[in-house]
Amino acid sequence: MSWLNAYKAKITDAKTALERSIASGDRVMLNANCGEPQTLAEALGDLAPTLRDVEVVQLLTMGRAAYVRADLYGHLRLNALFIGPSVRAAVNAGDADFTPVFLSEIPGLFASDRLPLDVCLAQVSPPDEHGFCSFGVSVDIVKPAAESSRIVVAEVNAQMPRSLGDSFIHVSKLTHVVETDRPVLERKREEFSDVHYRIGSHIAELIEDGCTLQLGIGAIPDAVLSQLKQKRHLGIHTEMFSDGVVELFEDGVITNEKKTLHPGKMVCSFVMGSRQLYDFIDNNPVVEMHPSHYTNDPFIIAQNERMVAINSAISVDLTGQVNSDSMGTTFYSGIGGQVDFIRGASRSKGGRAIIALPATAKSGEISRIVPTLAPGAGVVTSRGDVHYVVTEFGVADLHGKSIRQRARALINIAAPKFREELERFSVEHGWLRK
């Protein structure tokens, strides 16, 4: 326990820790997702008016984001690597920045001269008997950030689970420690509709016994999981998972036994969900957490045979271009791990890469299968990368298909009320003939 005295000497309050760590002109990485250190985030908002030109780098913001305010212009500016609801307005108003980047490549930016870090604000579990703290629910980019930063300020939360894998930092690497005991951020489960259920049904037909899955969070992944109860020996290799995966594991559907990489293990880089989920991963050797440059590396992903990647989209055009991060010129989310897993699953032996979306938006008034993407809409998955597109009306298999074949397949899974319009556009542009 020789580390214990040194650890105790680093304990201070959040205000003092940040005042001693952050200077004007610094670049600060703030742990995100459900691993956001809430006490440090609140203190950062309070400290910001005393600073100038501080850049805060962060993934999905789940907290209140009190450090993202118009009155902090010139003091602190967020650089969102993935846009969450609480910062979306700020990004689109020009009060915060957005950097589109593959999740797998973010740790490399920190380690290079492209996005070097001065300070890392992280949330971790209490140290074990050897002096190691776990990054708990969020390993993703925060572990690489801590390894690349000059200063690491850790919110040591008594309620943070101790996840296993490549998920630890020793107390000797911490500059300041702020001890807290507060609930870890949770994400409520979405209810899925009949549309989501039908999408999930089509996707479930593409999943065979023994497949390894990547799923995100939300209504479509939950709808898929709800229809896999008759499958056997499924595995998990994903950037994140939520409560639905735990339920299938406890039902014996997910065993991870047939995985060709990390057999017997669920591999991920972060989790988002309920306290029950966090209790499940706590000290559980079935779950291996790794940084995102490992979990999201397409060459690593492809080592899982029969890898099935399921990702969502905002719209898909008739040539197969997938828009997932913006609504026209309005930025909505980010690239995240979609392309990482689409490419990894595509190169997996027996793998399948799936883009899933409801056929319409705004209560059926707008088609999400579109002739062309809206001006300014971002292409996240290119027409060369796309394989399967799924809506509630069926499955379009686009890989290796011509523009004519793609247009026809996508029209067939569009909402019936928009098919005539889509066909007319395709004929006018020579993609289809009358």
C-alpha positions as CSV (number, residue, x, y, z in Angstrom):
1,M,0.0,0.0,0.0
2,S,3.0,2.3,-0.6
3,W,0.9,4.3,-3.0
4,L,-1.8,5.2,-0.5
5,N,0.0,8.2,1.2
6,A,0.8,9.7,-2.2
7,Y,-2.8,9.2,-3.2
8,K,-4.1,11.0,-0.1
9,A,-1.7,13.9,-0.7
10,K,-3.4,14.5,-4.1
11,I,-6.9,14.8,-2.7
12,T,-8.4,18.3,-3.0
13,D,-11.7,19.9,-4.0
14,A,-12.8,20.4,-7.6
15,K,-12.3,24.2,-7.6
16,T,-8.7,24.0,-6.3
17,A,-7.9,21.1,-8.6
18,L,-8.9,23.0,-11.7
19,E,-7.4,26.3,-10.7
20,R,-4.1,24.4,-10.3
21,S,-4.4,22.6,-13.5
22,I,-6.0,24.7,-16.3
23,A,-4.3,27.8,-17.7
24,S,-5.4,30.1,-20.4
25,G,-4.7,28.7,-23.9
26,D,-4.9,25.1,-22.7
27,R,-6.6,22.3,-24.5
28,V,-8.7,20.2,-22.0
29,M,-10.2,16.7,-22.7
30,L,-13.4,16.2,-20.7
31,N,-14.5,12.6,-20.2
32,A,-17.9,12.1,-21.9
33,N,-20.8,9.7,-22.4
34,C,-22.1,8.4,-19.1
35,G,-18.6,8.6,-17.7
36,E,-18.7,12.4,-17.6
37,P,-17.2,13.7,-14.3
38,Q,-20.1,15.8,-13.2
39,T,-18.4,17.5,-10.3
40,L,-15.4,18.5,-12.5
41,A,-17.7,19.6,-15.3
42,E,-19.7,21.9,-13.0
43,A,-16.5,23.4,-11.6
44,L,-15.2,24.0,-15.1
45,G,-18.3,26.1,-15.9
46,D,-17.6,28.1,-12.7
47,L,-13.9,28.6,-13.5
48,A,-14.3,29.4,-17.2
49,P,-14.9,33.2,-16.8
50,T,-11.4,33.6,-15.3
51,L,-9.7,31.9,-18.3
52,R,-9.1,32.9,-21.9
53,D,-9.0,30.7,-25.0
54,V,-9.4,27.4,-23.4
55,E,-10.5,24.6,-25.7
56,V,-12.6,21.7,-24.3
57,V,-12.5,18.5,-26.4
58,Q,-15.3,16.0,-25.7
59,L,-17.4,13.2,-27.2
60,L,-21.1,12.8,-26.6
61,T,-22.2,15.2,-23.8
62,M,-24.6,13.6,-21.4
63,G,-24.6,16.1,-18.6
64,R,-26.0,19.7,-18.4
65,A,-23.0,21.2,-20.2
66,A,-22.9,24.3,-18.0
67,Y,-19.5,25.1,-19.5
68,V,-21.1,25.6,-23.0
69,R,-22.7,29.1,-22.8
70,A,-22.8,32.0,-25.1
71,D,-21.4,34.3,-22.3
72,L,-18.2,32.2,-22.2
73,Y,-17.2,33.4,-25.7
74,G,-13.5,34.1,-25.6
75,H,-13.0,32.2,-22.3
76,L,-13.9,28.6,-23.2
77,R,-14.9,26.9,-26.4
78,L,-16.1,23.3,-26.9
79,N,-14.7,21.2,-29.7
80,A,-17.3,18.4,-30.0
81,L,-16.0,15.2,-31.6
82,F,-19.6,13.9,-31.4
83,I,-22.5,16.2,-30.9
84,G,-25.0,15.6,-28.0
85,P,-28.4,17.2,-27.5
86,S,-27.1,19.6,-24.8
87,V,-24.5,21.2,-27.1
88,R,-26.3,20.9,-30.5
89,A,-27.6,24.4,-30.5
90,A,-24.3,25.9,-29.5
91,V,-22.5,24.1,-32.3
92,N,-25.0,25.3,-34.9
93,A,-25.0,28.8,-33.5
94,G,-21.2,29.0,-33.9
95,D,-20.6,29.1,-30.2
96,A,-18.9,25.6,-30.3
97,D,-17.0,23.6,-32.8
98,F,-17.5,20.2,-34.4
99,T,-14.7,18.0,-35.6
100,P,-15.8,15.1,-37.8
101,V,-13.5,12.1,-37.2
102,F,-13.6,8.4,-37.0
103,L,-13.8,7.2,-33.4
104,S,-11.0,4.8,-34.0
105,E,-8.6,7.6,-35.0
106,I,-9.2,10.0,-32.1
107,P,-6.6,8.5,-29.7
108,G,-4.0,8.9,-32.5
109,L,-4.9,12.7,-32.7
110,F,-4.1,13.0,-29.0
111,A,-0.8,11.3,-29.3
112,S,0.2,13.4,-32.3
113,D,0.7,17.1,-32.9
114,R,-2.7,17.4,-34.4
115,L,-4.8,17.6,-31.2
116,P,-2.3,17.5,-28.3
117,L,-3.7,17.7,-24.8
118,D,-2.7,19.7,-21.8
119,V,-5.2,18.5,-19.3
120,C,-7.5,15.4,-19.0
121,L,-10.6,15.6,-16.7
122,A,-11.6,12.0,-16.0
123,Q,-14.0,10.0,-13.8
124,V,-12.7,6.8,-12.3
125,S,-13.5,4.1,-9.7
126,P,-11.7,4.1,-6.3
127,P,-8.3,2.5,-6.4
128,D,-8.0,-1.2,-5.7
129,E,-5.4,-2.7,-3.3
130,H,-2.7,-2.2,-5.9
131,G,-3.5,1.5,-6.5
132,F,-5.2,1.1,-9.9
133,C,-8.4,3.0,-10.7
134,S,-10.8,1.8,-13.5
135,F,-12.3,4.2,-16.0
136,G,-15.5,2.2,-15.4
137,V,-18.3,2.9,-17.8
138,S,-16.2,4.9,-20.3
139,V,-12.8,3.8,-21.5
140,D,-13.1,4.9,-25.2
141,I,-10.9,7.9,-25.7
142,V,-10.4,9.0,-22.1
143,K,-7.7,6.4,-21.3
144,P,-5.6,7.4,-24.3
145,A,-6.3,11.1,-23.4
146,A,-5.0,10.5,-19.9
147,E,-1.9,8.9,-21.3
148,S,-1.3,11.8,-23.6
149,S,-2.0,14.7,-21.2
150,R,0.5,16.6,-19.1
151,I,-2.0,16.8,-16.2
152,V,-4.7,14.3,-15.2
153,V,-7.5,15.4,-12.8
154,A,-9.5,12.5,-11.6
155,E,-12.9,12.5,-10.1
156,V,-12.8,9.4,-8.0
157,N,-16.4,8.4,-7.6
158,A,-17.4,5.7,-5.1
159,Q,-20.3,4.8,-7.3
160,M,-18.2,4.2,-10.5
161,P,-18.1,0.4,-11.3
162,R,-14.7,-1.3,-11.7
163,S,-14.7,-2.5,-15.3
164,L,-12.0,-4.9,-16.4
165,G,-9.8,-5.1,-19.5
166,D,-7.5,-2.4,-20.7
167,S,-9.3,0.0,-18.5
168,F,-7.0,1.1,-15.7
169,I,-4.8,4.0,-14.6
170,H,-2.5,3.9,-11.6
171,V,-2.8,6.6,-8.9
172,S,0.8,7.6,-9.6
173,K,-0.4,9.0,-13.0
174,L,-3.0,11.2,-11.4
175,T,-2.1,14.9,-10.7
176,H,-5.1,15.8,-8.6
177,V,-7.9,13.7,-7.0
178,V,-11.4,14.9,-6.3
179,E,-13.3,12.3,-4.3
180,T,-17.1,12.1,-4.8
181,D,-20.0,9.8,-4.1
182,R,-22.8,10.5,-6.6
183,P,-24.8,8.5,-9.1
184,V,-23.1,7.9,-12.4
185,L,-25.0,9.3,-15.3
186,E,-27.6,7.0,-16.8
187,R,-29.4,6.9,-20.1
188,K,-33.1,5.9,-20.1
189,R,-34.2,3.2,-22.5
190,E,-36.2,4.3,-25.4
191,E,-39.6,2.7,-26.2
192,F,-39.6,1.2,-29.7
193,S,-42.6,1.5,-32.0
194,D,-44.1,-1.0,-34.5
195,V,-41.9,0.6,-37.2
196,H,-38.8,-0.2,-35.1
197,Y,-40.1,-3.7,-34.4
198,R,-40.5,-4.4,-38.1
199,I,-37.0,-3.0,-38.9
200,G,-35.7,-5.2,-36.1
201,S,-37.5,-8.2,-37.6
202,H,-35.8,-7.8,-40.9
203,I,-32.4,-7.4,-39.3
204,A,-32.9,-10.4,-37.1
205,E,-33.3,-12.5,-40.3
206,L,-29.8,-11.5,-41.3
207,I,-28.3,-12.6,-38.0
208,E,-27.3,-16.3,-37.8
209,D,-26.4,-18.4,-34.7
210,G,-22.8,-17.7,-33.8
211,C,-22.6,-14.2,-35.2
212,T,-20.8,-11.4,-33.3
213,L,-22.7,-8.2,-33.0
214,Q,-22.1,-4.5,-32.9
215,L,-25.1,-2.5,-31.9
216,G,-25.6,1.1,-30.8
217,I,-28.1,2.5,-28.4
218,G,-31.7,3.4,-29.1
219,A,-35.0,2.1,-30.4
220,I,-33.7,0.1,-33.4
221,P,-30.9,-1.8,-31.5
222,D,-33.4,-2.6,-28.7
223,A,-36.0,-3.8,-31.3
224,V,-33.3,-6.0,-32.9
225,L,-32.3,-7.5,-29.5
226,S,-35.9,-8.2,-28.6
227,Q,-36.1,-10.6,-31.6
228,L,-33.0,-12.6,-31.0
229,K,-34.2,-14.7,-28.2
230,Q,-34.3,-17.8,-30.4
231,K,-30.7,-17.4,-31.6
232,R,-27.8,-19.2,-30.0
233,H,-24.2,-18.5,-29.2
234,L,-24.1,-14.8,-30.2
235,G,-21.1,-12.7,-29.3
236,I,-20.5,-9.0,-28.7
237,H,-17.7,-6.8,-30.1
238,T,-18.9,-3.2,-30.2
239,E,-18.0,0.3,-29.3
240,M,-20.8,0.3,-26.7
241,F,-23.8,-1.6,-25.4
242,S,-26.7,-1.1,-23.1
243,D,-29.2,-3.0,-20.9
244,G,-30.7,-5.1,-23.8
245,V,-27.4,-7.0,-24.3
246,V,-27.3,-7.9,-20.6
247,E,-30.8,-9.4,-20.8
248,L,-29.8,-11.6,-23.7
249,F,-26.6,-12.7,-21.9
250,E,-28.7,-13.7,-18.9
251,D,-31.1,-15.6,-21.1
252,G,-28.2,-17.6,-22.5
253,V,-28.5,-16.2,-26.1
254,I,-25.2,-14.3,-25.9
255,T,-22.4,-16.6,-24.8
256,N,-19.5,-15.3,-26.8
257,E,-18.3,-18.9,-27.1
258,K,-18.2,-18.9,-30.9
259,K,-16.2,-15.7,-31.3
260,T,-12.9,-16.0,-33.2
261,L,-11.4,-13.0,-31.3
262,H,-11.7,-12.8,-27.5
263,P,-13.8,-15.9,-27.2
264,G,-15.9,-15.9,-24.1
265,K,-15.7,-12.1,-23.7
266,M,-18.0,-9.1,-24.5
267,V,-15.6,-6.5,-25.9
268,C,-16.6,-2.8,-25.9
269,S,-15.2,0.7,-25.1
270,F,-18.1,2.2,-23.1
271,V,-21.5,1.4,-21.8
272,M,-24.6,3.6,-21.5
273,G,-27.8,2.6,-19.6
274,S,-29.1,1.9,-16.2
275,R,-27.5,1.3,-12.8
276,Q,-28.3,-2.4,-13.3
277,L,-26.1,-2.3,-16.4
278,Y,-23.3,-0.7,-14.4
279,D,-23.7,-3.3,-11.6
280,F,-23.4,-6.0,-14.3
281,I,-20.0,-4.8,-15.6
282,D,-18.6,-4.2,-12.1
283,N,-15.6,-6.6,-11.7
284,N,-17.2,-8.9,-14.3
285,P,-14.5,-10.9,-16.2
286,V,-17.0,-11.5,-19.0
287,V,-16.8,-7.9,-20.0
288,E,-13.5,-6.5,-21.5
289,M,-13.3,-2.8,-21.9
290,H,-10.7,-1.4,-24.4
291,P,-9.9,2.1,-25.8
292,S,-11.6,2.9,-29.0
293,H,-8.5,2.7,-31.1
294,Y,-8.7,-1.0,-30.4
295,T,-12.4,-1.8,-30.4
296,N,-13.1,0.3,-33.4
297,D,-10.0,-0.6,-35.5
298,P,-11.5,-2.1,-38.7
299,F,-8.7,-4.6,-38.9
300,I,-9.4,-5.8,-35.3
301,I,-13.2,-5.9,-36.0
302,A,-12.7,-8.0,-39.1
303,Q,-10.9,-10.7,-37.1
304,N,-14.4,-11.6,-35.7
305,E,-15.9,-14.0,-38.2
306,R,-19.6,-13.5,-39.0
307,M,-19.4,-10.0,-37.7
308,V,-22.7,-8.1,-38.0
309,A,-22.6,-4.3,-37.7
310,I,-25.9,-2.4,-37.2
311,N,-25.8,1.3,-37.6
312,S,-28.5,4.0,-38.1
313,A,-28.9,6.9,-40.5
314,I,-30.8,10.1,-41.1
315,S,-31.2,9.5,-44.8
316,V,-30.0,7.4,-47.7
317,D,-30.0,8.5,-51.3
318,L,-30.8,6.3,-54.3
319,T,-27.1,5.7,-55.1
320,G,-26.5,4.4,-51.6
321,Q,-24.9,7.4,-49.9
322,V,-25.6,7.4,-46.2
323,N,-26.1,10.6,-44.3
324,S,-25.8,10.0,-40.5
325,D,-24.5,13.2,-38.9
326,S,-26.5,16.2,-40.2
327,M,-29.8,17.5,-41.4
328,G,-28.8,19.6,-44.4
329,T,-26.3,22.1,-43.1
330,T,-27.4,21.6,-39.5
331,F,-25.0,19.3,-37.6
332,Y,-26.8,16.7,-35.6
333,S,-24.4,14.1,-34.2
334,G,-21.1,12.9,-35.7
335,I,-19.3,10.1,-37.5
336,G,-18.7,8.1,-34.4
337,G,-17.9,4.4,-35.1
338,Q,-20.2,3.8,-38.0
339,V,-17.6,3.6,-40.7
340,D,-15.1,1.7,-38.5
341,F,-17.7,-1.1,-38.0
342,I,-19.1,-1.0,-41.5
343,R,-15.7,-1.5,-42.9
344,G,-14.7,-4.1,-40.3
345,A,-17.8,-6.1,-40.8
346,S,-17.5,-5.9,-44.5
347,R,-14.1,-7.5,-44.3
348,S,-15.1,-10.2,-41.8
349,K,-15.5,-13.7,-43.0
350,G,-19.2,-14.2,-43.3
351,G,-19.8,-10.6,-42.0
352,R,-22.7,-8.3,-42.7
353,A,-22.7,-4.5,-42.6
354,I,-26.2,-3.0,-42.1
355,I,-27.6,0.5,-42.2
356,A,-31.0,0.7,-40.6
357,L,-33.6,3.6,-40.6
358,P,-37.3,4.2,-40.6
359,A,-38.6,4.9,-44.1
360,T,-40.1,8.2,-43.1
361,A,-39.7,11.1,-40.7
362,K,-42.1,13.7,-39.3
363,S,-45.1,11.3,-38.9
364,G,-44.7,9.9,-42.4
365,E,-44.6,13.3,-44.2
366,I,-40.9,13.0,-45.3
367,S,-39.2,10.1,-47.0
368,R,-35.8,9.2,-45.6
369,I,-35.0,7.3,-48.8
370,V,-34.3,10.3,-50.9
371,P,-33.4,11.1,-54.6
372,T,-30.3,13.0,-53.5
373,L,-29.1,14.1,-50.1
374,A,-30.1,17.5,-48.9
375,P,-27.6,20.4,-49.7
376,G,-25.0,20.3,-46.9
377,A,-25.9,16.8,-45.7
378,G,-22.8,14.8,-44.8
379,V,-21.9,11.5,-46.4
380,V,-20.7,9.4,-43.5
381,T,-20.8,6.0,-45.2
382,S,-20.0,6.2,-48.9
383,R,-21.8,4.4,-51.7
384,G,-18.8,2.2,-52.0
385,D,-18.9,1.1,-48.3
386,V,-22.7,0.5,-48.1
387,H,-23.9,-3.1,-48.1
388,Y,-27.4,-3.7,-46.6
389,V,-30.0,-0.9,-46.0
390,V,-33.0,-1.9,-43.9
391,T,-36.3,-0.1,-43.4
392,E,-39.6,-1.4,-42.0
393,F,-40.5,-2.3,-45.6
394,G,-37.6,-4.7,-46.2
395,V,-33.9,-5.1,-47.0
396,A,-31.9,-3.7,-49.9
397,D,-28.7,-5.5,-50.7
398,L,-26.5,-2.9,-52.5
399,H,-23.0,-4.3,-52.4
400,G,-21.6,-4.8,-55.9
401,K,-24.8,-3.5,-57.5
402,S,-25.1,-0.9,-60.2
403,I,-26.8,2.5,-59.8
404,R,-29.8,1.1,-61.6
405,Q,-30.0,-1.9,-59.3
406,R,-29.5,0.2,-56.2
407,A,-32.2,2.7,-57.2
408,R,-34.7,-0.1,-57.7
409,A,-33.8,-1.9,-54.5
410,L,-34.0,1.3,-52.4
411,I,-37.3,2.4,-54.0
412,N,-38.7,-1.0,-53.0
413,I,-38.0,-0.4,-49.3
414,A,-39.1,3.2,-49.3
415,A,-42.6,4.1,-47.9
416,P,-45.2,3.2,-50.6
417,K,-46.5,6.8,-50.8
418,F,-43.0,8.1,-52.0
419,R,-42.1,5.3,-54.4
420,E,-43.7,6.9,-57.5
421,E,-41.9,10.1,-56.9
422,L,-38.5,8.3,-56.4
423,E,-39.1,6.3,-59.5
424,R,-39.9,9.4,-61.6
425,F,-36.7,11.0,-60.4
426,S,-34.7,7.9,-61.3
427,V,-36.2,7.8,-64.8
428,E,-35.6,11.5,-65.4
429,H,-31.9,11.1,-64.5
430,G,-31.4,7.9,-66.5
431,W,-30.9,5.6,-63.6
432,L,-34.1,3.7,-64.5
433,R,-36.0,3.3,-67.8
434,K,-39.7,3.4,-68.2
